[in-house]
Every structure is written in C-alpha cells, then in structure tokens.
Amino acid sequence: MATSPSVPDQFEEAEQSPNAFDEVTHRLLTGESTLDRSDAARELGMLGRSEAAAYLIAALYDSSVEGRKAAAQSLGMIGDTDA
C-alpha cells in the first residue's frame, strides 16, 4: 500500500512549484479522501497566503470533522481578518 507524503514533504514540494497555490487549492476542493483534503488545508496554512482564506472558509463545510478542523487551524495560521 502506497502512503502519501507527509505534510512537511508536500509543503516543500509546493513551495518549489510555480503553480503551488493552484495545485493545493484544487486538492482541497476535489480531494477524494479526508486525508487529501485536510493535508491540502494544512499546506495552505503553511503557505500563509491570504488568498487561501476563501478556499479554507469553504472547507469549513467539509464532510469530515478532520477536514473542517484542518481548515479552521489553517485560517488561524494565515490570520486573515476576513476569516
């Protein structure tokens, strides 16, 4: 069984990609598993971009508690006043 890379590994990869923000927001919105979506939410928090707030607010309605929790924590990391 293949395991997904850890969040720090994914974050390092995301930082290096010029389309990192788009890739991570796409995973947040379309990830098939709770783990995919919650990892994406955490990555957005680590990227620290205020543009992520709208995506993370939408993720507060994720079907899983873990996804909602990761979105809320990431909004706190970003510190956007709209959130």
N, C-alpha and C positions, 0 to 999 in steps of 0.2 A: 504494500500500500504506500503510495507516494504521500509525502507530507508537504504542506505548504511552507514556504519560508517564514521565518519569524518576522514580526512587525519591524524590528530594527533592520533586518536584512532587506525587507521590502522598502523601507524608508530610504535606505542608502541607494537602492536601485531607482526609486522615484526621484530622488534629488538629481541623479545623473541624467535623467531623461528630459528632453526639452518639452515633452508633452505630458509631464508627470501629473499635473493637476487634472487634465482631461481624463487621463487613464484612471486615476484614483476615483474621481467623481463617477465615472462610468461604472467602476466596480461597486461603488457604494450603492448606486441606484439599480444595478442589474445583477449583482452577485447572487448566485444560486443558493449559497449556503449562508447561514448565520455567521460563520467564521469569516467568509469572504467580505461580507458587508461590515462586520464590526472591525476587522483589520483595516479596511479602507477608511472607516471613520477615524480610527486612531492615527492613520497616516496623515489624513487631512489636518488633524490637530497638531501633529508634529511639523507639518509644513508651515503652519502658522499664518496662512493667508486668509484675510478677512472675507475674500470672495467665497470661501468654503462655507460660511455661515448659512446661506440659504439652503445648500445641499444638506448640511447637518441638521438644520431645523426640520427639513422634510424627513430625514432619517429618524427623528424622534417618534415617528409613526410606524417604524419598522414592526414587522410581525413578531419579532423576538425581543425578549427583555434585554438580552446581551447587546443586540444592535442598538436599541434605544439608549442603553447605559453608555455605550461607547460614543454615541453621538453627543450625549449630554456632556460627557467628560471632555470631549474634543472641543465643544463650544466653549467650555471653561478655559481650555488651553489657549484658544485663539483670543479670548477676551473681547470679542466684538460686542459693542453696546447694543446693537440691534437684536442680538440673541438674548 
